[in-house]
């Protein structure tokens, strides 16, 4: 019998109630778990890694590139190549994402009146929050783990206000939209030089390729060359994962509500007919690290609608 490699507790937790594993590596006492064939991704290239991947970045790298392909909007054969970035050019049009920024700002102002340390906690000791959200996810020394912006909000609410504002709650998401809007236009810069972040990236990469659920799909089944990417799947056409994390949290028009990146993971898992995890689960944080590294160098684009 061939000995199987050991797996992390994160992977071990990703087993559904029906015994269907979400994560990639097989447990020693479990059947072999399939993985989708890996595509070549160089994480050091950040968003530019899409060159040689889907090669669509030439169409959505900048507002000028998008403008030159404006005729593709509404064209089912070509619109997917714009990676939905054309929707980020709607800054002059109001949508609920803009209202969420105002609501988040009002919530934070109320918290600051109760205890001004809430803002300095978000700013890691500073009241200047401009550009800070662009570095998330990151390793937090005090907490001893990799955290997302939503994790940071939850931590500050608990430690300063003694309130539970969990990742995935509407209050947390509204604060996150406001917090990230202060970084709009700032290039994303997840620090892969931090070995703890790099390890989270590798774990997230394994999850990206792990098949799961009744449909036996992986994230990669829809988002790498040779997969469904670029082909219609029900009412959607999956696009490249590069640059995708830049607009979250986003207002999702199909469901009529704000959605964080990890809530999007959970929704995808539901569509894959597998048991989703709660926002803030370490496995989803690893997957968010992986996805956000693929947006490194691309500017934060919040608020947004999708």
C-alpha positions as CSV (number, residue, x, y, z in Angstrom):
1,X,0.0,0.0,0.0
2,X,1.3,3.4,-0.9
3,X,1.7,5.7,2.1
4,X,-0.2,8.9,1.7
5,X,1.2,12.3,2.8
6,X,-0.1,13.9,6.0
7,X,-2.4,16.9,5.7
8,X,-2.9,20.0,7.8
9,X,-5.8,20.4,10.3
10,X,-7.3,22.9,7.8
11,X,-7.6,20.3,5.2
12,X,-8.9,17.7,7.7
13,X,-11.7,20.1,8.7
14,X,-12.9,20.4,5.1
15,X,-15.0,17.3,5.1
16,X,-18.7,17.6,4.6
17,X,-21.3,16.0,6.7
18,X,-21.8,13.4,4.0
19,X,-18.2,12.5,4.1
20,X,-17.3,14.4,0.9
21,X,-13.9,16.2,1.2
22,X,-13.6,19.8,0.1
23,X,-9.9,19.9,0.3
24,X,-7.3,18.4,-2.0
25,X,-4.9,16.1,-0.3
26,X,-6.3,12.7,0.7
27,X,-6.5,11.7,4.3
28,X,-4.6,8.5,5.1
29,X,-7.8,6.6,6.0
30,X,-10.0,8.2,3.2
31,X,-10.3,7.4,-0.5
32,X,-8.1,9.2,-3.0
33,X,-9.4,12.7,-3.7
34,X,-9.2,14.0,-7.2
35,X,-7.6,17.3,-8.1
36,X,-8.0,19.4,-11.3
37,X,-4.7,19.6,-13.4
38,X,-2.6,22.5,-12.3
39,X,-2.0,25.5,-14.5
40,X,1.3,27.2,-14.4
41,X,1.0,30.3,-12.1
42,X,4.0,32.3,-10.9
43,X,2.8,34.1,-7.7
44,X,5.7,36.6,-7.8
45,X,4.2,38.1,-11.0
46,X,0.9,39.0,-9.3
47,X,-1.8,40.1,-11.7
48,X,0.7,40.1,-14.6
49,X,0.7,36.3,-14.3
50,X,-2.4,36.4,-16.5
51,X,0.0,36.9,-19.4
52,X,0.4,33.4,-20.7
53,X,-2.6,32.2,-18.6
54,X,-5.8,33.6,-20.2
55,X,-4.0,36.6,-21.9
56,X,-7.1,38.6,-21.3
57,X,-5.3,41.2,-19.1
58,X,-4.5,43.2,-22.2
59,X,-8.2,44.1,-22.4
60,X,-8.8,45.0,-18.7
61,X,-5.4,46.1,-17.4
62,X,-6.3,49.8,-17.5
63,X,-9.4,52.1,-18.1
64,X,-7.9,52.9,-21.5
65,X,-7.7,49.2,-22.5
66,X,-11.3,48.7,-21.4
67,X,-12.4,51.7,-23.3
68,X,-10.8,50.4,-26.5
69,X,-13.0,47.3,-26.2
70,X,-16.2,49.0,-25.2
71,X,-18.0,47.3,-28.1
72,X,-17.5,44.0,-26.4
73,X,-19.9,44.8,-23.5
74,X,-23.0,42.7,-24.1
75,X,-21.3,40.5,-26.6
76,X,-21.5,37.0,-25.2
77,X,-18.5,35.8,-27.2
78,X,-16.1,38.6,-26.0
79,X,-17.5,40.2,-22.8
80,X,-15.9,37.5,-20.6
81,X,-12.5,38.7,-21.8
82,X,-13.1,42.0,-20.0
83,X,-13.2,40.1,-16.7
84,X,-16.2,42.2,-15.6
85,X,-13.8,45.1,-15.0
86,X,-15.9,47.3,-17.3
87,X,-18.4,47.5,-14.4
88,X,-15.7,49.3,-12.3
89,X,-16.1,52.2,-14.6
90,X,-19.5,53.0,-13.3
91,X,-18.2,55.4,-10.6
92,X,-20.6,58.2,-11.7
93,X,-23.6,55.9,-11.3
94,X,-24.9,55.2,-7.9
95,X,-25.5,51.6,-6.8
96,X,-26.0,50.0,-3.3
97,X,-22.2,49.5,-3.0
98,X,-21.8,53.3,-2.8
99,X,-24.6,53.5,-0.1
100,X,-22.8,50.8,1.8
101,X,-19.6,53.0,2.0
102,X,-21.7,55.8,3.6
103,X,-23.3,53.3,6.0
104,X,-19.9,51.9,6.9
105,X,-18.5,55.3,7.6
106,X,-21.4,56.2,9.8
107,X,-21.0,52.9,11.8
108,X,-17.3,53.6,12.3
109,X,-18.0,57.2,13.4
110,X,-20.4,55.9,16.0
111,X,-17.9,53.3,17.2
112,X,-15.2,56.0,17.4
113,X,-17.4,58.2,19.6
114,X,-17.7,55.3,22.0
115,X,-14.0,54.6,21.9
116,X,-11.6,56.2,19.5
117,X,-9.2,53.2,19.7
118,X,-11.5,51.4,17.3
119,X,-10.1,53.5,14.4
120,X,-6.5,53.2,15.6
121,X,-7.0,49.4,15.9
122,X,-8.1,49.3,12.3
123,X,-5.0,51.3,11.4
124,X,-2.7,49.1,13.4
125,X,-1.8,52.1,15.6
126,X,-2.5,54.9,13.2
127,X,-5.7,56.9,12.5
128,X,-4.7,57.2,8.8
129,X,-6.4,54.4,7.1
130,X,-5.7,55.4,3.5
131,X,-4.2,52.6,1.5
132,X,-4.0,50.2,4.4
133,X,-6.6,47.7,3.2
134,X,-4.5,47.0,0.1
135,X,-2.1,44.9,2.1
136,X,-4.6,42.4,3.3
137,X,-4.6,39.5,3.9
138,X,-1.5,39.7,6.1
139,X,0.1,38.0,9.0
140,X,-0.9,39.6,12.3
141,X,1.8,39.1,14.9
142,X,-0.5,39.9,17.9
143,X,-3.1,37.4,16.7
144,X,-0.5,34.9,15.5
145,X,-2.3,34.2,12.2
146,X,-3.0,35.4,8.8
147,X,-6.0,37.8,8.8
148,X,-8.2,39.4,6.2
149,X,-9.6,43.0,6.5
150,X,-12.9,41.5,7.7
151,X,-11.0,39.5,10.4
152,X,-9.3,42.8,11.5
153,X,-12.7,44.5,11.8
154,X,-14.0,41.6,13.9
155,X,-10.9,41.7,16.2
156,X,-11.1,45.4,16.7
157,X,-14.8,45.2,17.6
158,X,-14.2,42.5,20.1
159,X,-11.0,43.9,21.7
160,X,-12.1,47.6,21.8
161,X,-15.9,47.5,22.0
162,X,-16.5,44.1,23.4
163,X,-18.9,43.4,20.6
164,X,-19.2,40.5,18.2
165,X,-19.2,41.7,14.6
166,X,-18.4,38.5,12.8
167,X,-17.0,38.2,9.3
168,X,-20.1,37.8,7.1
169,X,-22.3,40.0,9.2
170,X,-23.8,43.0,7.4
171,X,-22.2,45.4,9.9
172,X,-18.8,43.9,9.3
173,X,-19.3,43.9,5.5
174,X,-20.4,47.6,5.5
175,X,-17.3,48.6,7.5
176,X,-15.1,46.5,5.1
177,X,-16.6,48.3,2.1
178,X,-15.8,51.7,3.7
179,X,-12.4,50.6,4.8
180,X,-11.4,49.2,1.4
181,X,-12.8,52.2,-0.4
182,X,-10.1,54.3,1.4
183,X,-7.6,52.2,-0.6
184,X,-9.4,52.6,-4.0
185,X,-6.8,53.0,-6.7
186,X,-4.0,51.7,-4.5
187,X,-2.2,48.6,-5.9
188,X,-2.8,45.4,-3.9
189,X,0.3,44.2,-2.2
190,X,0.0,41.0,-0.3
191,X,3.4,40.3,1.2
192,X,4.6,36.9,-0.1
193,X,8.0,37.6,1.3
194,X,6.5,36.7,4.7
195,X,6.9,32.9,4.9
196,X,3.6,32.6,6.9
197,X,1.7,34.3,4.1
198,X,3.6,32.2,1.5
199,X,2.5,29.0,3.3
200,X,-1.1,30.3,3.4
201,X,-0.8,30.9,-0.4
202,X,0.3,27.3,-0.9
203,X,-2.5,25.9,1.2
204,X,-5.0,28.1,-0.7
205,X,-3.5,26.9,-4.0
206,X,-4.2,23.3,-3.0
207,X,-7.8,24.1,-2.2
208,X,-8.2,25.9,-5.6
209,X,-7.4,22.7,-7.4
210,X,-9.2,20.3,-5.1
211,X,-12.3,18.6,-6.5
212,X,-15.3,18.4,-4.2
213,X,-19.1,17.9,-4.0
214,X,-21.6,16.0,-6.0
215,X,-20.5,17.7,-9.2
216,X,-16.8,16.8,-8.5
217,X,-15.8,20.4,-9.3
218,X,-12.8,22.4,-8.2
219,X,-12.4,26.2,-8.4
220,X,-10.0,25.5,-11.2
221,X,-12.7,23.6,-13.1
222,X,-14.1,27.0,-14.1
223,X,-11.1,29.4,-13.9
224,X,-8.0,28.0,-15.7
225,X,-7.2,27.5,-19.4
226,X,-8.7,24.4,-20.8
227,X,-11.6,24.4,-18.3
228,X,-15.0,26.0,-18.6
229,X,-13.3,29.4,-18.5
230,X,-14.6,31.5,-21.4
231,X,-17.5,29.1,-22.1
232,X,-21.0,29.6,-20.9
233,X,-22.1,27.7,-17.8
234,X,-25.8,28.1,-17.3
235,X,-26.2,31.9,-17.2
236,X,-22.5,32.8,-16.6
237,X,-19.2,32.7,-18.4
238,X,-16.3,32.1,-16.0
239,X,-13.3,34.4,-16.3
240,X,-9.7,34.4,-15.2
241,X,-9.1,34.5,-11.5
242,X,-6.4,37.2,-11.9
243,X,-7.5,40.6,-10.7
244,X,-10.7,39.2,-9.3
245,X,-10.2,39.9,-5.6
246,X,-9.7,43.7,-6.2
247,X,-13.4,44.6,-6.2
248,X,-14.5,42.7,-3.0
249,X,-16.6,43.2,-1.0
250,X,-19.0,43.9,-3.9
251,X,-22.6,44.5,-4.5
252,X,-23.9,41.4,-6.2
253,X,-26.7,42.3,-8.6
254,X,-28.0,38.7,-9.0
255,X,-28.7,38.3,-5.3
256,X,-29.3,41.9,-4.4
257,X,-26.8,42.2,-1.5
258,X,-23.2,42.9,-0.5
259,X,-20.9,39.9,-0.7
260,X,-17.4,39.4,0.6
261,X,-14.9,37.3,-1.2
262,X,-15.3,34.5,1.3
263,X,-19.1,34.6,1.0
264,X,-18.5,34.3,-2.7
265,X,-16.4,31.1,-2.0
266,X,-19.3,29.7,0.0
267,X,-21.8,30.5,-2.7
268,X,-19.6,28.8,-5.3
269,X,-19.4,25.7,-3.0
270,X,-23.2,25.6,-2.8
271,X,-23.4,25.7,-6.6
272,X,-20.8,22.8,-6.6
273,X,-23.2,20.9,-4.4
274,X,-20.8,20.7,-1.5
275,X,-21.0,22.0,2.1
276,X,-19.8,25.5,2.4
277,X,-17.7,26.9,5.3
278,X,-18.4,29.9,7.4
279,X,-16.8,33.2,6.4
280,X,-13.6,33.6,8.5
281,X,-12.8,29.8,8.4
282,X,-9.0,29.4,8.1
283,X,-9.4,27.4,4.9
284,X,-11.3,30.2,3.3
285,X,-8.6,32.7,4.5
286,X,-6.0,30.5,2.8
287,X,-8.1,30.6,-0.4
288,X,-8.4,34.3,-0.1
289,X,-4.7,34.7,0.2
290,X,-4.2,32.7,-3.0
291,X,-6.8,34.7,-4.9
292,X,-5.6,38.1,-3.7
293,X,-2.0,37.3,-4.6
294,X,-3.3,36.9,-8.2
295,X,-4.5,40.5,-7.9
296,X,-1.1,41.8,-6.6
297,X,-0.3,45.0,-8.4
298,X,-3.9,45.6,-9.5
299,X,-5.6,48.6,-7.9
300,X,-8.3,48.1,-5.2
301,X,-11.7,48.8,-6.9
302,X,-14.2,49.3,-4.1
303,X,-17.1,50.1,-4.1
304,X,-18.1,48.0,-7.0
305,X,-21.0,46.0,-8.4
306,X,-21.0,42.7,-10.1
